[in-house]
Amino acid sequence: MKRSTGIKIFSCTMGASLVLGGIGAITPAMGLQWSDGNAAPNTDTGAGSAIMRNAVDYSRIANVSGTFSFTQDTLTPADEVFNLFGTAVTSMCAKPGYAFDKVSHEDYYLNVGGLVDKVHTISLAELENMDEKQQQNMRCSCGMSPALSMANVTGVKVSDMIEMAGVSPEANTITFKDKDGYGMPLPLSYVLEKEAMLVYQIDDQKLPEGERLQVWIPDTVAKYFTRAVTDIELSASEETPAVEGPDAEYRAKVNILNTVNDTFKVGDMISFEGYADDCGNQVTAVEFSLDGGETWTAFDTTSSDTESWVYWHFDYITQQAGTFKLDVRAVTDDGTVSPLASSMVFEVEE
């Protein structure tokens, strides 16, 4: 070993970067190619041999070793959350933010109506000054793309708002609507059980004009996170609406949040980091491969909770020269293995 420099390769020095497709993320076709743990045929299985991966020869090391750790309190910077809500609207949010007119803070009101004892209206200023306001960390996970964030949000519980209006006994459905009447119906019992929040602040920043108020629901995909909420409607449905989870290909999300900015030397320690999450299901392991998925080294994360993502760190000391591709995947408590792994290519010189 020539040296151990502990080189970190970050895409963002502020913490967890919010990534849509994933820096270094492989394509869906590539992800499916390795999702069953099978590699392309190769007759040479010795360490250090080359293996063909999508017309690129990568050097290969079986049973990659390294130092692994994880935390669950790393958060996405507020500016990146706002950027995602504003630019990744079709993949992350219930409706594009640019479709809304800008509404001044003073003119923004929320109405609670439908099957209630009395329609209740409250201004955003009054809502922000409620004694019942809450602050907590919550994920925002797209069900139809790799997009994911973990944010500290401030707002009030939906239950506190509808209590002010008095809910009729027959009400079993709740719909959060924007000013155009857009919204997705949800079971009232589900929203109350999950302790959904009406959010007006992320970190220490108010939501931007045109947003002002969003609904966030723990363990629920972001298509239900109606933006610029102006109305809460309680109703009775013959069949309570179903709540859909993430599409199968976006279960057990995993991402490497690094970008290569250097060529490494044999003996360098490269510090990778990223996240793994399954929108309310426990991530029980994060696994790494340096031989195209023929072998995987698993690190246990069963001590993690389901309320936050698993933000992992993996330190790898380079052993030999070559071009390498690190693949990462997650495993959940129900046995789901990331259909879409994440990968990064890096160069090592003598």
Secondary structure, 3 states (H helix, E strand, C coil): CCCCCCEECCCCCCCCCCCCCCCCECCHHHHHHHCCCCCCCCCCCCCCCEEEECCEEEECECCCCCEEEEECCCCCCHHHHHHHHHHCHHHHCCCCHHHCCCCCHHHCEEEEEECECCCEEEEHHHHHCCCCCEEEEEEEECCCCCCEEEEEEEEEEHHHHHHHHCECCCCCEEEEECCCCCCCEEEHHHHHHCCCEEEEEECCEECCCCCCCEEECCCCEHHHCCECCCEEEEECCCCCCCCCCCCHHHCCEEEECCCCCCCEECCCEEEEEEEEEECCECEEEEEEEECCCCCCEEEECCCCCCCCCEEEEEEEECCCCEEEEEEEEEEECCCCECCCCEEEEEEEEC
